[in-house]
Amino acid sequence: MASLATTYLGLNLKNPILVGSSGLTASVSGVKQLEAKGAGAVVLKSIFEEEIAFELDQIVGKAKRAAYNLEQFDYLDYQLREEKLKRYTQLVEGCKKEVSIPVIASVNCVYSHEWSAFAKHLQDAGADALELNMFFLPSDFKRSAREREKAYFNVIERVKREVSIPIALKISYYFSDLAQMIQRLSDTGVAGLVLFNRFYSPDIDIEKLSLSTESVFSSPAELYLSLKWIAMMSGRVRCDLAASTGVHDGKAVIKQLLAGARAVQVVSALYRRRKGYLETMLAEIEDWMKRHRFKTIGQFRGRLAQEKSANPAAYERMQFMRYGARR
């Protein structure tokens, strides 16, 4: 009988499939259903500092137009933050009471001094680990690339002073020197790095002459960016690696594990095919392991990482060689 058990962030998982931060993990009942369908762990829907700030801005804007005294809104800002944080800590506490799988809290902020305060509350609520969802887009004209990169290290340092639970950092691929940045981030003492964030991108409606939103769900074709970087960085970092985006079946999970991932986050596939699809994905992994006579994930994890590959240049050059040959 093949065992899918693994570890991630020092946590024991019955299998490597994590349900990523999303509406699927926004309620205790939803998390219970995911556990019943086989999820190895869950990353709770993020608490967004930007959302809190946006809500306050809307209220303040209306107050300005009505010529109200704005001094009261410092207190309102505090109330909004406390209310959102209270609801989120209740979600963590509720999940920990109802499920046995690891519950990872998620915080999504930008250039904030609130990270450490949020993190401490979530640890106290019982979160098994914390995922910091960080991305500073290169379209920020107010800060240099060096300033943006420095912000990551400042946030990690502050949070590590406040909490003792494992920290995972979910990052984007928007770095001028991605490989070295991944290594430097792994040297900070974080327990894991999640590759990568998926961004909402605008599209253009050429008939209405207006902006529209592209599909919020990933496609299987998006697997290969994270697959490449998981394979290239496996064995070259001081922490666990988790893969995110484009994972739509058990085969995709297997590929990421072969590349060196400790865990794989799934969201879009479950929206498209419902939570029960977890069982299908797990069955695909088990069947593949039996056919290849692997009894544990450790027997094949990282086998096709670049560091162990007989042809390491393939991860960087093979696609260009193939396209060239077709011409």
C-alpha positions in Angstrom: 0.0 0.0 0.0 1.5 3.3 -1.1 1.8 6.0 1.6 1.2 9.6 0.6 2.3 10.9 4.0 4.8 13.8 4.0 5.9 16.8 6.0 5.7 20.5 5.2 6.8 23.4 7.4 7.6 20.8 10.0 4.0 19.7 10.0 2.9 16.1 9.4 0.5 15.8 6.5 -1.4 12.7 5.4 -0.7 13.7 1.8 1.0 16.6 0.0 -2.2 18.4 -1.4 -3.0 21.6 0.3 -6.1 23.6 -0.5 -4.8 27.1 -1.1 -6.2 30.4 0.3 -9.5 31.0 -1.4 -13.3 31.1 -0.8 -13.1 27.3 -0.4 -11.3 27.8 2.9 -13.3 30.8 4.2 -15.6 28.9 6.6 -15.4 26.2 9.2 -17.9 24.1 7.3 -16.0 24.4 4.1 -12.7 23.3 5.7 -14.5 20.3 7.3 -15.7 19.2 3.8 -12.2 19.6 2.4 -10.8 17.4 5.2 -13.5 14.8 4.5 -12.6 14.7 0.8 -8.9 14.2 1.6 -7.1 17.5 1.9 -3.7 17.1 3.5 -3.9 20.7 5.0 -5.7 24.0 4.3 -4.5 27.6 3.9 -7.3 29.7 5.1 -8.7 32.5 3.0 -6.4 35.5 3.5 -7.1 38.4 5.7 -6.4 41.4 3.4 -5.1 44.6 4.9 -5.8 46.3 1.6 -9.4 45.4 1.9 -9.7 47.0 5.3 -7.9 50.1 4.0 -10.2 50.3 1.0 -13.3 50.0 3.1 -12.1 52.9 5.3 -11.2 55.0 2.3 -14.8 54.6 0.9 -16.3 55.7 4.2 -13.9 58.7 4.6 -14.6 59.7 1.0 -18.4 59.9 1.7 -17.7 61.8 4.9 -15.6 64.4 3.1 -18.3 65.0 0.6 -20.8 65.4 3.4 -18.4 67.8 5.2 -18.2 65.7 8.4 -15.4 66.1 10.9 -12.8 63.5 10.0 -11.0 63.2 13.3 -13.4 60.4 14.4 -12.1 58.2 11.5 -8.8 57.2 13.3 -11.0 55.4 15.7 -13.1 53.9 12.9 -9.9 52.6 11.3 -9.1 50.8 14.5 -12.6 49.4 14.8 -12.6 48.1 11.2 -9.2 46.3 11.8 -10.3 44.8 15.1 -13.6 43.6 13.7 -11.9 41.9 10.7 -9.2 40.4 12.8 -11.7 39.1 15.4 -13.7 37.4 12.6 -10.5 35.8 11.2 -9.3 34.6 14.6 -12.7 33.0 15.1 -12.3 31.2 11.8 -8.9 29.8 12.9 -10.3 28.8 16.3 -13.4 27.1 14.8 -11.3 25.2 12.3 -8.9 23.9 14.9 -11.8 22.6 17.0 -13.4 20.8 14.1 -10.6 19.3 12.0 -7.4 17.4 12.6 -5.5 18.4 9.5 -3.0 21.4 9.8 -4.7 24.8 9.5 -2.4 27.5 8.0 -3.5 31.1 8.5 -2.8 33.6 5.7 -2.1 37.3 5.8 -2.1 39.5 2.7 -0.6 43.0 3.3 1.6 45.5 1.5 4.3 47.7 3.1 2.6 47.4 6.4 3.5 47.6 10.1 0.5 45.5 10.9 2.0 42.1 9.8 3.5 41.3 13.2 0.3 42.3 15.1 -1.8 40.1 12.8 0.6 37.2 13.0 0.6 37.2 16.9 -3.2 37.1 17.0 -3.3 34.2 14.6 -0.8 32.2 16.5 -2.7 32.7 19.7 -5.8 31.5 18.0 -4.2 28.2 17.3 -2.9 28.4 13.7 -0.4 25.6 13.0 1.6 27.8 10.6 1.4 31.2 8.9 1.5 32.0 5.2 2.6 35.5 4.4 1.3 36.4 1.0 3.6 39.1 -0.3 3.9 40.8 -3.6 5.1 44.3 -4.5 4.5 44.8 -8.2 7.3 46.4 -10.3 4.7 49.0 -11.5 5.2 50.7 -8.1 6.9 53.9 -9.4 7.4 55.3 -5.8 9.9 52.6 -4.7 13.0 51.2 -6.3 13.6 47.5 -6.8 16.0 47.6 -3.9 13.4 49.2 -1.7 10.8 46.6 -2.7 13.2 43.7 -2.0 14.2 45.2 1.3 10.5 45.2 2.4 10.4 41.4 2.3 13.2 41.0 4.7 11.9 43.7 7.0 8.5 42.1 7.2 10.0 38.6 7.9 12.2 40.0 10.6 9.3 41.6 12.4 7.0 38.6 12.2 9.7 36.2 13.3 10.2 38.3 16.5 6.5 37.9 17.3 5.7 34.2 16.5 7.2 30.8 17.0 5.0 28.9 14.6 6.4 28.0 11.1 6.2 30.8 8.5 5.8 30.2 4.8 6.3 33.1 2.3 4.3 33.1 -0.9 6.1 35.2 -3.4 5.8 36.4 -7.0 8.3 35.9 -9.8 8.8 39.7 -10.2 12.4 39.9 -9.2 15.4 41.0 -11.3 17.4 38.1 -9.9 14.8 35.5 -9.0 17.2 32.6 -8.2 19.3 34.6 -5.8 16.3 36.2 -4.2 14.7 32.9 -3.5 18.0 31.7 -1.9 18.3 34.9 0.2 14.7 34.6 1.4 15.3 31.0 2.4 18.3 32.1 4.5 16.0 34.3 6.7 14.8 31.2 8.6 11.3 30.9 7.0 10.1 27.3 7.0 8.9 27.4 3.4 8.5 29.3 0.2 5.5 29.0 -2.1 6.1 29.5 -5.8 4.2 31.6 -7.0 1.4 34.1 -6.5 -1.1 34.3 -9.3 -2.2 37.8 -10.2 -5.5 39.1 -11.6 -4.7 40.6 -15.0 -6.9 43.0 -17.0 -8.1 42.2 -20.5 -9.5 44.6 -23.1 -13.0 44.3 -24.5 -12.6 45.6 -28.0 -16.3 46.0 -28.6 -17.1 47.9 -25.5 -13.8 49.7 -25.5 -13.3 49.0 -21.9 -11.2 46.9 -19.5 -12.5 43.6 -18.4 -11.1 40.9 -16.0 -9.5 37.8 -17.3 -10.5 34.4 -15.9 -9.9 34.2 -12.2 -9.1 30.5 -12.5 -5.8 29.2 -13.5 -5.3 26.8 -16.5 -3.2 23.6 -16.7 -0.8 25.5 -19.0 0.2 27.7 -16.1 1.8 24.8 -14.2 5.2 25.1 -16.0 6.5 28.4 -14.6 6.4 27.1 -11.0 7.5 23.6 -12.1 10.6 25.0 -13.7 11.5 27.1 -10.6 10.7 24.3 -8.1 13.1 22.0 -10.1 15.8 24.7 -10.4 15.7 25.7 -6.7 15.1 22.2 -5.1 18.2 21.4 -3.1 19.5 24.9 -3.3 17.4 26.5 -0.5 17.3 26.1 3.2 13.5 25.6 3.5 10.6 23.6 2.0 9.2 24.5 -1.4 5.6 24.4 -2.2 4.1 24.7 -5.7 1.1 26.8 -6.6 -0.9 27.6 -9.8 -1.9 25.4 -12.7 -2.3 22.2 -10.6 -5.4 20.6 -12.1 -5.0 16.8 -11.7 -3.0 14.2 -9.9 -0.4 14.1 -12.7 0.5 17.8 -12.0 1.0 17.0 -8.3 3.3 14.1 -9.3 5.3 16.4 -11.6 5.8 19.0 -8.8 6.9 16.3 -6.4 9.4 14.9 -8.9 10.7 18.4 -9.3 11.3 18.7 -5.6 8.1 20.3 -4.0 7.2 19.2 -0.5 3.6 20.2 -1.0 1.3 21.4 -3.8 -1.5 24.0 -3.5 -4.7 23.4 -5.4 -7.6 25.9 -5.8 -8.9 26.4 -9.4 -9.4 22.6 -10.1 -11.7 22.4 -7.0 -13.8 25.3 -8.1 -14.2 23.8 -11.6 -14.8 20.2 -10.5 -15.9 20.6 -6.8 -14.2 19.5 -3.6 -14.8 15.8 -4.2 -12.2 16.0 -7.0 -9.5 15.8 -4.3 -10.3 12.1 -4.0 -9.7 11.6 -7.8 -6.4 13.4 -7.6 -5.2 11.4 -4.6 -6.3 8.2 -6.4 -4.3 9.2 -9.4 -1.2 9.7 -7.3 -1.6 6.4 -5.5 -2.1 4.5 -8.8 1.0 6.1 -10.3 3.1 5.2 -7.2 1.9 1.6 -7.3 2.7 1.3 -11.0 6.2 2.6 -10.4 6.6 0.6 -7.2 7.1 3.6 -5.0 6.0 3.0 -1.4 6.6 6.5 -0.1 6.8 10.0 -1.6 10.3 10.3 -0.2 11.5 7.7 -2.7 10.8 9.9 -5.7 10.6 13.5 -4.4 13.2 15.6 -6.2 14.3 12.8 -8.5 14.0 15.2 -11.5 15.2 18.3 -9.8 17.8 20.3 -11.8 20.5 19.6 -9.3 20.1 15.8 -9.7 19.4 15.9 -13.5 21.8 14.2 -15.9 21.0 17.2 -18.2 20.5 20.2 -16.0 20.5 22.6 -18.9 17.2 21.1 -20.1 15.3 23.3 -17.6 16.8 26.4 -19.1 17.4 25.7 -22.8 15.5 22.7 -24.1 12.4 24.6 -25.1 14.4 26.9 -27.3 16.2 24.1 -29.0 12.9 22.3 -29.8 11.3 25.4 -31.2 14.5 26.0 -33.3 14.4 22.5 -34.7 10.8 23.0 -35.8 11.7 26.0 -37.9 
